[in-house]
Amino acid sequence: MLPCTFDTVDLPTFTAEVPGVDAVRLPLHLARFDCRNNRLALLGLRQDGFSEAVAAAAQKYGAQRVGVFIGTSTSGILQTELAYRRLDPASGAFPADFAYASTHNTFSVADFTRHYLGLSGPAAVVSSACSSSAKVFASARRMLAAGLIDAAVVGGVDSLCLTTLYGFNSLGLISTRPCRPFDAGRDGISIGEAAAFALLERLPEQLDKNAVLLLGVGESSDAHHMSSPHPDGLGARLAMQAALKMAGLGPNDIDYINLHGTATPSNDAAEAKAVSALFGANTPCSSTKGATGHTLGAAGGLEAVVCALALQHGLLPGGLNTQQLDPALHLNYLRENREQAVSRVLSNSFGFGGTNCSLVFGRAG
């Protein structure tokens, strides 16, 4: 994270900006989708042989049997912000080259993804604030269970924009320094951006020992407040319980919890209450937002990837920036990386309005 220098933003805060996004060029036949959010999506799709893996799945199942489910909170809203700077001075009309449907619209990122990957199965976007790209795992799982698809591209994409930065600042939720989840002196979030993708498939007859399994999903909506979590973490606890139940696991079966951990006083306190009530104070846990910033609608997908890496590499990530743990929060919070065998992990993503999602992942071998 670095001091914010994004666009014209003038705020004393830190952001986690992905370098090189503005230099990305979309393929000419997809030029109508050009915006920062879709350029960031393209960067993500080109990583780690992901596009090639999707192509193999499409060849195996048929392009119409591979779905696309993407989470985002603001999509390409920056494109609209930029268009407002170029309004016609006489009529007030948007510039002729502004294409709302293929840039700002929340479905834009899923539409771009399916076109880029050459897929024709069901496609949808979930926009439920900071739980968006965790909930897409649940959406895809239901489609798979119903027999409507055989595989799914899931993930999240959210990019920096003025609406997000000034909006969270107006709520008094932005820190003037890199965020410190669960620290006694935590005072707000650091906004980041990210694109994260995963390919879900039906269980094959033979599993690679490094395969990561989606064992359980849990969703809840406590609707406590538009922007504040339930003080006792009621909805968070319900989501975690539902995920464990679907996975057929108990709290003691979880080796690590990737906390939502935004570093606001109320969020961390509420989540700590929910986690300690269900798991006690022994299960290792941390928030990785000290490293990535809060990537909002992409956070669930990004942290699912973190959990997959933890399972495959036997590494529990320590939370960065946290110096003095809040003594009122009774958690086994990791401040340094820990190497150990990891079999099952739980990841939390909670959004404004009490829209909550927890995911349980496990290692095949």
N, C-alpha and C positions, 0 to 999 in steps of 0.2 A: 504494500500500500504506500501511496505517496500523497503529498498535499494536492488537493484538487486543482487541476488546471483545465478541466473539461470545458470546451467551447467558451461561452461567455460567463460561466458560473463564477460568482464572487461570494464564496462562502468559506469560512475558516474550518475546513474539514478535510478528511482523508478519503480517497477513493481507490478502488482496485480496478483500474482501467486496463483492458486487454490491449497490448500494443499491436499496431499494424492493421487494425480493423478498417481504417479509412483507405488503406491501400488495396484492399481486396476488390477484385473485379468479378462480378457475376457473369456467367456465360451469356452471350449475346441473346440467345433465345429466351432467357429469363430476366432480361433487363427491366421488365415492368415491376419486378419485385425488389428493385434496388433501394435499400435503406440500410442504416447501420445494423438493425436487428438481424436482417437476413444475411448481411455480410458476415456478421458474427456467427450465425448459424452455419454458413458455408465453411468457415474456419474449423468449426467443431466437426462437421461431417467428413472433413478431409483428414482427420487425425486417426492414427493407430489402425489404419486399414479398415475403418468402419464402413465406408461406402462399398468396399469390396465385399465385406461380410454380408451387407444387405443385398447386394447383387446376387450373391450365392443363394441367399434365402429365397429371393424372387425366382431364381432359376429352379429351385427345388420345389417350391409350393405354387408358383404362379404369382405374377405381380398383383393380381386382384385379390390374393389371399394374404397380403401383407398390409397391415394397417399402419396408420401414422397418428400418434397421439402426443401432442406437444403442450407444455405448460408455459405460459408467459403472463406477466402482469401488465406491462405497458406496450408490448409488441413494438411497432415502428412509430410510436408517437413523436419521436424526434423529427421524423419527416414532416409531420404537420407543424411542429414548432418552427422548423426552418421555412416552411411554406408561408407561414404567417408574416415572416419578415419580407416576403415578396408579394404581398397583396397589391392588386391594382390600385393605384392611388385615387383613381376616379370612381371605379365601381365597387371596390372592396373585394373583388373576386380573387379566388385562388389562382396561382399561376397555372397555365395550361398543361404543364408537365407534371403537376401534382396528381398522383394516383392513389387515392385513399384506400380503395379496396385491396390493392396488392402490396401496400406498405404499412399503413397505420392499423388497419383492421386486424383484430386479434387472430383471425384465421389465416392471415397472410403467411405467418411462419410455417404453419403446417402445409399450406398450399405450396409454398416454395419448396419445402422439404420433399413432398411427394413428387413434384415435378422434377426436381434435381435427381432424385433416386429412381425415377421411372416407375413409381408405384401407382396402382389404381384401386387399392382396397379402401376400406372406410378411413376417413380422416377427420380429426376433431382437435380443437384446442380447449384446454381447461384454463380458465383465468379466475382463480380463487385466491388472489394475492400470493402470499409466501408459501402456500401449500400446493400451488399449481402443478409443479412438475413432480411432486410425489403422487398426487392424485391420478396422474396419467397412468401410473403403474396399475392402479386399481381399475381404471377404465379399460385398459388393454387386457387385463386378466379376465374381466367379465366377458369381453368379446371372444377371447380364446375359449373360455368355459362354455360359451353358448355355441361354439362351433362355427362362428362367422368368419374367423380368420385362423391362420396357422402360425403367424408370426406378427410381430409389431415393432415398429420403431417408436421408442418412447424417449422423452427427455424434456429439457427446458432451455429456453433462450430468453434472456432479458439483457438489454443494453442500456447504457447510461443515457439519461435525458434530463432536461431541465425540470420537467414536471415532477420527477421522482426526487431530485435533489432539493428543490425548493419546497416541495410538498412535505417531505419528512422534516425539513428544517422548520417549517411552520408549525409542525406538531411538537417541536422541541425534542425530537428523537435522535438528532445527529450529534455525534461526539466531535470535539475539536481535535482529537488525537486518534490514533489507531484503536479500534474498538477492543475492549477488554472483557470478554464474556466471563460472567460469574466472579469477577473481581469485586472486592469490597468497595472500590471507588468507580465502578462502571458508570458511564453516564450517557450511553447512546450507541448507535450503530455507525458503521462505516459502510457506505454503499459500494457494491462491486457490480461487475457484469460477467456473464458467463454463457457458454453454450455447452451442454452436456447431453450425450445420447447413449442409449443402450438398445440392444436388440433382444427382444423376448421371443422365445420359441417354445413350442410344445416339447415336453420331455421326450428325448430320443430313447431308444432301447438301451444304448450304451452311452454313459456320461463320461466326459473327460474329467479327470480328478480335480482339475483347476476350474471347472465350471462353477458359476455362482447361481444359486437357486433363489427365486422369489418364493419364500415360504408362507408369508402372510401379509395381508394388508388390513389396516384398520382405519376407519373414517368416523368422524363425529362433527357435530355442529352445535356448539353450546350457545351461540348467539348472545353472549353476555354483553358485548359492547362493540361499537363500530371499530374501535382501534385499540382497546385494552383487553388483555386476556382475563379469563375468569381468575380471580385472585388465588383460588385454591387449585387451579389447573384442572378443573373438572373435565372439560372436553378433551384435554391432553391425555388424561388418565384413561378415559373411555376409548380413545383411539389406540393407545398402547395395549389395553386389555383385549380389544377386538383383534389386533394384529397377532398377539400371542395365541388367542383362541383359534384363529384360522390356521396358524402354524402347528397347533397341537403341542405348544410349549408352555413352560412355566417361567416365571421371572428368573429362576436360578439357571435356566438353560442359556441365557444370553451372556455372551462374553464381553460385549462392548456396546455402548449406546452412543450414537452420534446425536448430540443434543441440538435442538433448534438454536438455542443460545445466541440471541441477537445482541446481547450486552446492554439492553435497556434494563433499568431497575425492576420494572414490573414483570417483563417477560421471563427473565432468568429466575426470579423468585417464584413465580407461578409454576414454571416447568420443574424447578427443583422440588417443590412440594409434591407435584404429581409423580415424579420419578422416585423420590424417597418413599412415598406412600406405597408404591407398587413393588419396587425393587430393594428397598432398604438403602443402606449407605455403603454397600460393598461393591456393586457392579462398576467396573471402570467406565468412565464416560468423559467426553470432552466436546467442545464446540470447535469446529474447524473454521468458523467465520473470522477468527483472528488472523487467519492466513489469506482467506479469499474475499473478505468483506461479505456483506449480506447481498447476495445476488438475487434476492426477491423471488420472482417467478421461476427462476432457474435454480434456486437453492436446493430443492428436493432432488432434482436430477443430478446436480453436481455432487451432493452428499451421498447419493446412491452409488456414484462412481467411487467416492472415497471409501465407502463401506466394502465395495467389491475388491478394491485394492488391499484393504485391511485383511480380508479373508484370504486372498491369494498370496499375500506376502508375509502374513503373520506379524503385522505391525499395527499397534494401536497408536493413533496420532495424538500427540499432546497439543493442548490448546495454546496458541501463541498469545503473547502480550499480557496474559493474566499473571499478575505478580503476587497479589495477596488475596487468596480466596476469601469470599464472604463467609464469615464463621456462622452466619445464620442459615446458610444453605448446606444441608447435610448430604453431600455427594462425595463419591470417590473420584474426584476430578483430576484428570491427568494433565500436568503441565509440561511433561517431557514425553517423547516417544517411548513406547515400550514394545519390545520384541517378544512375542509369545504366540503359541498356536491359537488360532481363532477359528471357531466352527460356526457360530451364529451371532449376528449383530442386529441391532435395531436402530432405525433412523427416524428422527422426529422432524416434522415440518408443520408449523402452525401459522395460520394467516389471520389477517384482520377479519373481524366479524365472527371469530370463533370457528373458522373452518380448519379442521385439524386432520392430519394424516400421519400414520406411522407405518413403516415398512419393516419386515423381518427378512433378512437375507441369510443364506447358509452356504457353506462350502460343500461341494458334492463329495469330495474324497477326504 
